[in-house]
Amino acid sequence: MKTGFWITLSLAFFTVVLSVLSIFIGVIDIDWGDIIGGNTERIDILLISRLPRLWAILCAGAGMSVAGLIMQALCQNKFVSPTTGATIQSSQFGILAAMIFLPGATLAGKAIFAFVFAVLGTWTFIFFIQRVKFRNVVMVPLVGIMFGNIIGGVTDYLSFRYGLMQALSSWLVGDFSLIIRGRYEIVFLTAPLIAAAFIFANHFNIVGMGEDFSKNLGVNYNLVLFSGLSISALITASVVVTVGSIPYLGLIVPNLVSMFKGDKIRGSLFDVALFGAAFVLICDIIGRLVIFPYEMPVNLIVGILGSLIFLGLLLRRLNPATRKSMSA
């Protein structure tokens, strides 16, 4: 228990250090002297751009990681996440639907569409995998990836059909460079949703043990399952509608944290949130520095690192018995 406490404390300290570093990285230099001395221009940059960007990074990193943690617990599969469960693609489809049917919709209006479609898409994914006869460790995410590709294909077709590809591109690529005050506040919805996940963490763990086990303990299996998936979908949609798509985050972070903190949601949730926030901060800082003074989208950095880590996790999880069943 002491070890777990020090891990959490170290993650918190590391996240704070990265947060301070993130504030002072940019084309326009800001230092403590400008802030203390009351430099109006630098203070405006801090309040309008740097701090909103930081809050968006922290909320997006923590939210997407916790969303993946919930989905993995409920689906009893370490390779399920908003990326491999079609949740991100469903959110993007919802944004496109808002642009087609409500051309003048505000960001809040697009968010409502994204919420609805994300929940429906995630529920549909679960409907499919519950009917898959052989649900091994790889089959479930493969079903989600194929389903997500179908949704993505329909989204691409409709965006070309209605000339909205350029307008939709902002939500297809995760990027924090356009985050300013007044255009990011929706991402704060991740905070109460993460709190709800913590409150119902024990129920999610019970449901993750299976339907029969849940019924024996008096837990409504379907209600808790779809409530948890809805929380995960809402977190994902709030991130996508604010900063765009960030792949693999909900997949790799819970897996890495579980190596040290175990699989109980309540015992690892804060560590997952902190690790996710720190990971996105690192990727964003790399994206800002690698071709300075220009920026690389954060989803590109996360995608590269996430793909490598995902392959490592895949090879680690595939034991000889699993390889034999796949080859058969």
C-alpha positions as CSV (number, residue, x, y, z in Angstrom):
1,M,0.0,0.0,0.0
2,K,2.9,2.3,0.8
3,T,4.4,1.6,-2.6
4,G,1.1,2.4,-4.3
5,F,0.9,5.7,-2.4
6,W,4.4,6.7,-3.5
7,I,3.6,5.8,-7.1
8,T,0.6,8.1,-7.1
9,L,2.5,10.9,-5.4
10,S,5.3,10.6,-8.0
11,L,2.9,10.7,-10.8
12,A,1.2,13.8,-9.3
13,F,4.6,15.5,-8.9
14,F,5.7,14.6,-12.4
15,T,2.4,15.9,-13.9
16,V,2.8,19.2,-12.0
17,V,6.3,19.7,-13.3
18,L,5.3,19.0,-16.8
19,S,2.3,21.4,-16.4
20,V,4.6,24.2,-15.4
21,L,7.0,23.4,-18.2
22,S,4.1,23.4,-20.7
23,I,2.9,26.9,-19.8
24,F,6.3,28.4,-20.7
25,I,6.8,26.6,-24.0
26,G,5.7,28.5,-27.1
27,V,6.7,30.8,-29.9
28,I,6.1,33.8,-27.6
29,D,8.4,33.7,-24.5
30,I,6.7,34.0,-21.1
31,D,8.6,34.1,-17.8
32,W,7.8,34.7,-14.2
33,G,9.1,38.2,-14.4
34,D,6.5,39.1,-17.0
35,I,3.7,37.7,-14.8
36,I,4.9,39.3,-11.6
37,G,5.7,42.6,-13.3
38,G,2.2,42.8,-14.7
39,N,3.1,42.6,-18.4
40,T,-0.5,42.9,-19.8
41,E,0.4,41.3,-23.2
42,R,2.1,38.2,-21.6
43,I,-0.7,37.8,-19.0
44,D,-3.3,37.8,-21.8
45,I,-1.4,35.1,-23.6
46,L,-1.2,33.1,-20.4
47,L,-4.9,33.5,-19.6
48,I,-6.3,33.2,-23.1
49,S,-4.1,30.5,-24.6
50,R,-1.5,28.8,-22.4
51,L,-3.7,28.0,-19.4
52,P,-6.8,26.9,-21.5
53,R,-4.4,24.6,-23.5
54,L,-3.0,23.2,-20.3
55,W,-6.5,22.5,-18.8
56,A,-7.6,20.9,-22.1
57,I,-4.5,18.6,-22.1
58,L,-5.0,17.5,-18.5
59,C,-8.7,16.8,-19.0
60,A,-8.2,15.1,-22.3
61,G,-5.4,12.9,-21.1
62,A,-7.1,11.9,-17.9
63,G,-10.5,11.5,-19.4
64,M,-9.5,9.3,-22.4
65,S,-7.4,7.1,-20.1
66,V,-10.2,6.6,-17.6
67,A,-12.7,5.9,-20.4
68,G,-10.4,3.1,-21.6
69,L,-10.1,1.8,-18.0
70,I,-13.9,1.6,-17.7
71,M,-14.3,-0.2,-21.1
72,Q,-11.6,-2.7,-20.4
73,A,-13.1,-3.6,-17.0
74,L,-16.7,-3.9,-18.3
75,C,-15.7,-5.9,-21.4
76,Q,-13.2,-8.1,-19.6
77,N,-10.7,-7.4,-22.3
78,K,-7.4,-5.4,-22.0
79,F,-7.5,-4.4,-25.7
80,V,-10.8,-2.6,-25.7
81,S,-10.8,1.2,-25.6
82,P,-12.5,4.2,-27.2
83,T,-10.1,3.6,-30.2
84,T,-10.8,-0.1,-30.6
85,G,-14.5,0.1,-29.5
86,A,-15.7,2.5,-32.2
87,T,-16.4,5.3,-29.7
88,I,-14.1,7.9,-31.2
89,Q,-15.4,7.2,-34.7
90,S,-19.0,7.4,-33.5
91,S,-18.3,10.8,-31.9
92,Q,-16.9,12.1,-35.2
93,F,-20.0,10.8,-37.1
94,G,-22.2,12.6,-34.6
95,I,-20.3,15.9,-35.2
96,L,-20.7,15.4,-39.0
97,A,-24.5,14.7,-38.5
98,A,-24.8,18.0,-36.6
99,M,-23.0,19.8,-39.4
100,I,-25.3,18.3,-42.0
101,F,-28.7,18.7,-40.3
102,L,-27.9,21.8,-38.2
103,P,-25.4,23.8,-40.2
104,G,-25.6,26.7,-37.8
105,A,-25.1,24.6,-34.7
106,T,-22.8,25.9,-32.0
107,L,-20.0,23.9,-30.4
108,A,-22.5,22.9,-27.7
109,G,-24.9,21.7,-30.3
110,K,-22.3,19.6,-32.0
111,A,-21.3,18.2,-28.6
112,I,-24.9,17.0,-28.0
113,F,-24.8,15.1,-31.3
114,A,-21.4,13.7,-30.5
115,F,-22.7,12.5,-27.1
116,V,-25.7,10.7,-28.6
117,F,-23.8,9.0,-31.4
118,A,-20.9,8.0,-29.1
119,V,-23.3,6.3,-26.7
120,L,-25.2,4.6,-29.5
121,G,-22.0,3.5,-31.3
122,T,-20.5,2.0,-28.1
123,W,-23.8,0.2,-27.2
124,T,-23.9,-1.2,-30.7
125,F,-20.3,-2.5,-30.3
126,I,-21.2,-4.3,-27.1
127,F,-24.2,-5.7,-28.8
128,F,-21.9,-7.2,-31.5
129,I,-19.3,-8.7,-29.2
130,Q,-21.9,-10.2,-26.9
131,R,-22.9,-12.3,-29.9
132,V,-19.4,-13.3,-30.9
133,K,-19.0,-17.0,-30.0
134,F,-15.3,-17.1,-29.6
135,R,-14.3,-14.0,-27.7
136,N,-10.5,-14.4,-27.2
137,V,-8.2,-11.6,-26.3
138,V,-7.8,-10.4,-29.9
139,M,-11.2,-11.1,-31.5
140,V,-13.1,-8.4,-29.5
141,P,-10.9,-5.4,-30.4
142,L,-10.8,-6.7,-34.0
143,V,-14.6,-6.5,-34.1
144,G,-14.4,-3.0,-32.7
145,I,-11.8,-1.9,-35.2
146,M,-13.8,-3.3,-38.1
147,F,-17.0,-1.6,-36.8
148,G,-15.1,1.6,-36.3
149,N,-13.7,1.5,-39.9
150,I,-17.3,1.0,-41.2
151,I,-18.4,4.1,-39.3
152,G,-15.3,6.0,-40.4
153,G,-15.9,5.1,-44.0
154,V,-19.5,6.3,-43.9
155,T,-18.3,9.5,-42.2
156,D,-15.7,10.1,-45.0
157,Y,-18.3,9.4,-47.7
158,L,-20.9,11.8,-46.3
159,S,-18.2,14.5,-45.6
160,F,-17.1,14.3,-49.3
161,R,-20.8,14.1,-50.4
162,Y,-21.7,17.3,-48.6
163,G,-18.4,19.1,-49.0
164,L,-17.6,19.1,-45.3
165,M,-14.3,17.2,-45.3
166,Q,-12.3,20.4,-44.6
167,A,-14.7,21.5,-41.9
168,L,-14.6,18.1,-40.3
169,S,-10.8,17.8,-40.3
170,S,-10.6,19.7,-37.0
171,W,-12.2,16.8,-35.2
172,L,-10.3,14.0,-37.1
173,V,-6.9,15.1,-35.8
174,G,-6.2,15.7,-32.2
175,D,-4.5,19.1,-31.9
176,F,-4.3,21.6,-29.0
177,S,-2.9,24.5,-31.0
178,L,-6.3,26.1,-31.6
179,I,-7.4,25.8,-27.9
180,I,-8.3,29.2,-26.5
181,R,-10.5,30.6,-23.8
182,G,-14.2,30.2,-24.8
183,R,-13.6,27.2,-27.1
184,Y,-12.5,24.4,-24.7
185,E,-14.8,24.5,-21.7
186,I,-16.8,21.5,-22.8
187,V,-13.9,19.3,-21.9
188,F,-14.4,20.1,-18.2
189,L,-17.3,17.6,-18.4
190,T,-14.7,14.9,-18.0
191,A,-14.2,15.9,-14.3
192,P,-17.7,14.9,-13.0
193,L,-17.7,11.9,-15.2
194,I,-14.5,10.7,-13.8
195,A,-15.9,11.3,-10.3
196,A,-18.9,9.2,-11.2
197,A,-16.6,6.4,-12.4
198,F,-14.9,6.5,-9.1
199,I,-18.2,6.3,-7.2
200,F,-19.4,3.3,-9.1
201,A,-16.0,1.7,-9.5
202,N,-16.8,-1.4,-7.4
203,H,-20.0,-2.0,-9.4
204,F,-18.0,-1.9,-12.6
205,N,-15.5,-4.4,-11.2
206,I,-18.4,-6.7,-10.2
207,V,-20.0,-6.5,-13.7
208,G,-16.6,-7.2,-15.2
209,M,-16.7,-10.6,-13.5
210,G,-19.6,-11.7,-15.6
211,E,-23.4,-11.6,-15.6
212,D,-24.0,-14.6,-13.3
213,F,-21.5,-13.3,-10.7
214,S,-23.2,-9.9,-10.8
215,K,-26.7,-11.4,-10.3
216,N,-25.5,-13.5,-7.4
217,L,-24.3,-10.2,-5.6
218,G,-27.6,-8.4,-6.4
219,V,-26.1,-6.1,-9.0
220,N,-28.2,-5.2,-12.1
221,Y,-25.8,-6.3,-14.8
222,N,-27.3,-4.6,-17.8
223,L,-27.9,-1.3,-16.0
224,V,-24.4,-1.0,-14.7
225,L,-22.9,-2.2,-18.0
226,F,-24.6,0.4,-20.1
227,S,-24.2,3.1,-17.5
228,G,-20.5,2.5,-17.4
229,L,-20.2,2.4,-21.2
230,S,-22.3,5.6,-21.4
231,I,-19.9,7.4,-19.0
232,S,-16.9,6.2,-21.1
233,A,-18.7,7.4,-24.3
234,L,-19.6,10.8,-22.9
235,I,-16.0,11.3,-21.7
236,T,-14.7,10.4,-25.2
237,A,-17.2,12.6,-27.0
238,S,-16.4,15.7,-24.8
239,V,-12.7,15.2,-25.7
240,V,-13.3,14.7,-29.4
241,V,-15.6,17.7,-29.8
242,T,-13.0,19.9,-28.1
243,V,-9.6,18.8,-29.3
244,G,-10.2,16.0,-31.8
245,S,-9.2,12.4,-32.0
246,I,-6.4,11.1,-29.7
247,P,-5.8,7.4,-30.5
248,Y,-4.6,4.6,-28.3
249,L,-4.6,6.7,-25.1
250,G,-7.4,4.7,-23.5
251,L,-5.7,1.5,-24.6
252,I,-2.1,1.8,-23.4
253,V,-2.4,3.9,-20.2
254,P,-4.7,1.5,-18.3
255,N,-2.5,-1.5,-19.3
256,L,0.7,0.2,-18.2
257,V,-0.8,1.3,-14.9
258,S,-2.3,-2.2,-14.2
259,M,1.2,-3.6,-14.2
260,F,1.9,-1.7,-11.0
261,K,-1.5,-1.1,-9.4
262,G,-3.6,-4.1,-10.4
263,D,-7.0,-4.2,-12.2
264,K,-9.3,-2.7,-9.6
265,I,-10.8,0.5,-10.9
266,R,-11.0,2.4,-7.6
267,G,-7.4,1.5,-6.7
268,S,-5.9,2.5,-10.0
269,L,-8.3,5.3,-11.3
270,F,-6.3,8.3,-10.0
271,D,-3.0,6.7,-11.3
272,V,-4.6,6.1,-14.7
273,A,-5.8,9.7,-14.8
274,L,-2.5,11.2,-13.8
275,F,-0.5,8.9,-16.1
276,G,-2.7,9.8,-19.0
277,A,-2.5,13.5,-18.3
278,A,1.3,13.3,-18.0
279,F,1.6,11.2,-21.2
280,V,-0.4,13.7,-23.3
281,L,1.7,16.5,-21.8
282,I,4.9,14.8,-22.8
283,C,3.5,14.2,-26.4
284,D,2.3,17.8,-26.7
285,I,5.7,19.2,-25.5
286,I,7.5,17.0,-28.0
287,G,5.1,18.2,-30.8
288,R,5.8,21.8,-29.9
289,L,9.6,21.4,-29.8
290,V,10.4,18.9,-32.6
291,I,9.9,21.4,-35.5
292,F,9.9,24.6,-33.4
293,P,8.5,27.2,-34.0
294,Y,5.9,25.1,-35.8
295,E,3.9,22.4,-34.2
296,M,3.1,18.7,-34.9
297,P,-0.5,17.5,-34.0
298,V,-0.5,15.7,-30.7
299,N,-2.4,12.7,-32.2
300,L,0.6,12.0,-34.4
301,I,3.0,11.8,-31.5
302,V,0.5,9.7,-29.4
303,G,-0.2,7.5,-32.5
304,I,3.5,6.7,-33.0
305,L,4.3,6.0,-29.3
306,G,0.9,4.3,-28.8
307,S,1.4,2.0,-31.8
308,L,4.7,0.8,-30.5
309,I,3.4,0.3,-27.0
310,F,0.3,-1.5,-28.3
311,L,2.5,-4.0,-30.2
312,G,4.5,-4.6,-27.1
313,L,1.4,-5.2,-25.0
314,L,0.0,-7.5,-27.7
315,L,3.1,-9.6,-27.8
316,R,3.2,-9.7,-24.1
317,R,-0.4,-10.8,-23.7
318,L,-0.4,-13.4,-26.4
319,N,0.7,-16.5,-24.6
320,P,1.4,-19.8,-26.4
321,A,-2.1,-21.1,-25.8
322,T,-3.6,-17.9,-27.4
323,R,-1.2,-18.2,-30.4
324,K,-2.3,-21.8,-30.9
325,S,-6.0,-20.9,-30.9
326,M,-5.4,-18.1,-33.3
327,S,-3.5,-20.2,-35.8
328,A,-6.2,-22.9,-35.6
